[in-house]
């Protein structure tokens, strides 16, 4: 700790304690707020006398040194002194009323910040209301806490009664002498907490719900209250008996279980305030020590075991409450450099009973007003009072939204009720869900529908019988009718039968994308076999033969030339069984997530895909669907077989249509295409200029500006999502007229779940991995009770209150660069949100000298002077087209090499980055020296202040010394935001 803290204090002043400094530093993080204020307000049935109020408040405050203590900031840090009682006075301020709710007007007065400039930290306001006067008393936490406020009111009312009636004030008992801090007891308490926290690594602090943590704090707060139902109240009473623990331990155990079920822990610390007055119950001041309650939460054990540990932890804390976390601030473990505490982010506040009774002042009735607290120092804070059946959560609105917190409260009560039914039942089975959650998830998965016909070949043959001369496949100048496709497919079937191919066999296909591919696949299915669109894998996949495209010349061993098939006009019967395997596709389609071996997909799943999207897209007989996807991808299943199963037309797209918007637009117009699917990973640029068509695309592949333009041009845009081991798409959702996605829902006969890493299903609003079950999942997927055959996609999602799913990115795309956590999906979304940017890719490369470096690529045809949007970190390189492989997916390996080239050569006209000074810059070197002096370790230009041992107190000293060095004033929060010498130098250079 810097030697200047608390030193060089002039006579009459004392240095602040560690607890007081912690409150001071909190205000420096959020300057200009009343985050440390505490207040009480009375609404009186009559009028109060202002002179009597001032006299009474002064009399009560005059006998308590702490209320007459004032604080000031100086070169020595925070210092304090006591104003003599004869010189101390509190003037009554006018409290302005707006005519709206009284509580809101009072809250504005109560929340006004106190300046630590030597003035009193007690403020009084009086307002004349038509229904009687309103008195508000606001205190700073430096001089008061909740019990002190109650004690002040108990002393103040009889004094006012006497003064207002002209009687002498009642005699006041002497102020309790301050309790001395026994050094040995203090050291014993510190030793207890050191041992309690030994080995603790604060890596599981965040919940899987809410918003991304901002770089700088706001600490705005909200509150949600829930009155426990009679069943919930009875559960709390019974649990006390069942687990033999006090009510505080029962509520604490349930709180730990709730947090763990939502992603915190399992080794978890929760802060809790303990009153340390002891027998000095009337002592004024801030007599609260915050202690770190640590528990290991094992969701496989029952509530009984957790509650016993919570009881022992809570009782142990009460026995060692003489030391607080503030006394250990320099020793606490840290990870990362967030402004928020890295020991705990959740708080448990078991409040004492403070009975107001029948209030009266000056012979008039009065009632207490509830003053909403507009701040929250923690992500989530539970409040409970022994005598009340209420639980309320205060929360940080920058981290959680109200709907999340309301859901958490419902789940908290549900947990208590379920726990008492079987205290040994595993917590994973009862923690984290409410009845509302279950109803939402169950309703979202009510997707069962009959699949008729239950194979694509059967549906195709039905259309060939009823509309044989209607066009089925359009391939450039060549158009095949349903009759011609059927006859050609029958010829392929005969060819395969002659080669000994039958039901259950695999046939590899080496046929170019086009009409011949369609007839080849249908012929394979009519033979009862499955097709493999990857001839190179024929041997490893056990293919019996390889169908080779027409004109390929002499066939090798095991190869059958497609042009040897003779069309057969005999109407064939479908040989494909609904439960049979229809195809084997490479495992990396459509999402790019690798999976070993080819993916076997069934006929029933493909028929379900075709039937669902034919209905969703209003695909009718004659509707043209563009076939644009790689035949080896599952995207081709929809494009090729949905039209043939619904009497429509497959329009084969020219190769150039994948990259040239003009070619795509011309094809759509010439062939009256109504349905266009953007292959996964392809550039959305090709869709620009389309109008009046139905478009399918993954939401992440379609920039928001382009989605809005397509909607404006009369297009219906459908966001779709699938998995590497499904029949293409498993979820869909139509964008609204503004181009916004309301959410994605499972298609027919499909169920979608949000999963925790351990496989638990997660409720509404909680982030987890998308799991898909149902007709379209490969039969090779693991059978995961209670889901059935389940595919875990690697996609990060959450369920909305309406049951729809919202994609948040891909798992594993959250990286740490220069000690800052960065979500690569959010970087890409920020770039594609810019007009003209059709695609983006963000990645981290290991630069030879700079180490891990974030580099992003923006696909745009904008001029070279284009600059990325604010808030996108790292180096951004502009490209006219992202590097892509033959499958149309972004080639991240090629982009990584390009990134290294740019980093080695420096930025150019096609790249942009923040203006960062070099490591040998004079200012950077001066900051490095300052870092080393304060931290007493070796420092480089990239050393993080907090990772190298800094803490909040040293950060305050650093900000002060930087201002003395440069003349630039820094808020404390800016040290957390610019935490390396080079980053802070860039901030200072910007002015």
QUIVENNOR-V511361 format. One record per backbone hydrogen bond with DSSP energy under -0.5 kcal/mol. NH is the residue of the N-H (numbers start at 0). CO is the residue of the C=O. If there is no record, write none. Layout:
nh: {NH,NH}
co: {CO,CO}
This chain:
nh: {4,5,6,12,13,15,20,21,22,23,24,25,26,27,28,29,30,32,36,37,39,41,42,43,43,44,45,49,52,53,54,55,56,57,58,59,60,61,62,62,63,64,66,67,67,68,69,71,72,73,76,78,78,79,80,82,86,87,87,90,92,92,94,95,104,105,106,107,108,109,110,111,116,117,122,123,124,125,126,128,131,132,133,134,135,136,137,138,139,140,142,143,148,149,150,151,152,153,154,155,156,157,158,159,160,161,162,163,164,165,166,181,185,186,187,188,189,190,191,192,193,194,195,196,197,199,201,202,207,209,210,220,221,223,225,227,227,232,233,234,235,236,237,238,239,240,241,242,243,244,249,250,251,252,253,254,255,256,257,258,259,260,261,261,262,263,264,267,267,269,270,271,273,275,279,280,282,286,288,290,290,292,292,293,294,296,296,297,298,300,303,305,306,307,308,309,310,311,312,313,314,315,316,317,318,319,319,320,322,324,326,327,327,328,330,331,346,347,348,349,350,350,354,358,360,363,365,366,368,370,371,373,375,378,379,380,381,382,383,384,385,387,390,391,392,393,394,395,396,396,397,398,399,404,405,406,407,408,409,410,411,412,413,414,415,416,417,418,419,420,420,421,421,424,426,427,428,429,430,437,438,439,440,441,442,443,444,444,445,446,451,458,459,460,461,462,463,464,465,466,469,471,472,473,474,474,477,479,481,482,484,485,486,487,488,489,490,491,492,493,494,495,496,497,498,498,499,500,503,504,506,507,508,509,517,518,519,520,521,522,523,524,525,526,527,528,529,530,531,532,534,536,537,540,541,542,543,544,545,546,547,547,548,551,558,559,561,563,564,566,567,568,579,581,582,583,584,585,588,591,593,598,599,600,600,602,603,605,606,607,608,609,610,611,612,613,614,615,616,617,618,619,621,622,623,624,625,626,627,632,635,636,637,638,639,640,641,642,643,644,645,645,647,648,649,650,650,651,651,652,656,657,658,659,660,663,664,665,666,667,668,669,670,671,672,673,674,675,677,678,681,683,685,686,687,689,691,693,694,694,695,696,700,701,701,702,704,706,707,708,709,710,711,712,713,714,715,716,717,717,718,718,719,720,722,725,726,727,728,729,730,731,732,734,735,738,741,741,743,744,746,748,749,750,752,754,754,755,758,761,764,765,766,767,768,769,770,771,772,773,774,776,777,780,783,783,784,786,789,790,791,792,792,795,796,796,797,799,802,804,805,807,808,810,812,814,814,816,816,819,821,823,823,826,827,828,829,830,831,832,833,836,837,837,838,840,842,844,846,846,850,852,854,855,856,857,858,858,859,859,860,865,871,872,874,875,876,877,878,884,887,890,891,894,895,896,897,898,899,900,901,902,903,904,905,910,911,915,916,920,924,925,926,927,928,929,930,931,932,933,934,935,942,944,947,948,949,954,955,956,957,958,959,960,961,962,963,964,965,966,968,971,972,973,974,974,975,976,977,978,981,983,984,985,986,987,988,989,990}
co: {1,75,3,9,79,77,16,17,18,19,20,21,22,23,24,25,27,29,33,138,136,134,366,41,132,364,43,47,48,49,50,51,52,53,54,55,56,57,58,59,60,62,63,63,64,65,80,78,115,76,73,71,76,13,69,67,83,83,84,88,90,123,125,93,100,101,102,103,104,105,106,108,114,70,137,90,135,92,133,126,128,45,126,41,124,39,122,37,120,35,139,139,144,145,146,147,148,149,150,151,152,153,154,155,156,157,158,159,160,162,161,179,181,182,183,184,185,186,187,188,189,190,191,192,194,196,199,200,261,764,398,373,394,392,390,225,388,228,229,230,231,232,233,234,235,236,237,238,239,239,245,246,247,248,249,250,251,252,253,254,255,256,257,258,259,258,203,265,294,292,345,290,288,286,276,278,279,284,273,271,288,269,290,291,267,265,294,295,296,297,422,301,302,303,304,305,306,307,308,309,310,311,312,313,314,315,316,317,319,289,323,323,324,325,327,327,379,270,381,347,348,383,352,356,363,360,358,42,40,368,369,371,218,344,344,393,346,391,348,389,350,384,225,382,223,380,221,378,219,394,219,395,395,400,401,402,403,404,405,406,407,408,409,410,411,412,413,414,415,416,417,417,418,421,300,298,425,426,426,433,434,435,436,437,438,439,440,441,442,444,449,454,455,456,457,458,459,460,461,462,466,479,479,649,472,477,474,472,469,467,480,481,482,483,484,485,486,487,488,489,490,491,492,493,494,495,496,495,527,501,529,544,531,546,513,514,515,516,517,518,519,520,521,522,524,523,504,581,506,583,508,533,534,536,538,537,505,505,557,507,545,559,509,548,555,545,547,560,561,564,486,566,576,600,600,530,598,631,585,587,591,584,597,582,598,579,577,601,602,603,604,605,606,607,608,609,610,611,612,614,613,617,646,619,671,648,674,650,625,629,632,633,633,634,635,636,637,637,639,640,641,642,642,622,471,624,648,473,649,626,653,654,655,655,658,659,660,661,662,663,664,665,666,668,667,623,623,693,695,676,678,837,682,683,684,686,712,673,692,715,675,717,697,697,698,700,831,702,703,704,705,706,707,708,710,709,692,714,694,715,716,732,696,730,727,722,775,725,726,720,720,744,718,716,739,735,733,739,804,731,729,446,746,772,770,752,768,759,755,753,798,762,207,796,754,794,752,790,750,788,748,773,724,777,781,787,782,783,781,771,789,769,790,808,767,794,805,803,799,743,797,795,795,793,809,812,821,814,819,816,814,812,821,822,823,824,825,826,827,828,830,833,835,858,858,856,854,852,844,850,846,844,842,874,840,876,838,856,857,878,835,862,868,870,853,911,855,909,857,888,884,882,889,890,891,892,893,894,895,896,897,898,899,900,901,907,875,913,914,917,920,921,922,923,924,925,926,927,928,929,930,931,939,978,943,945,944,950,951,952,953,954,955,956,957,958,959,960,961,962,966,27,27,970,970,971,971,972,973,976,940,979,980,981,982,983,984,985,987}
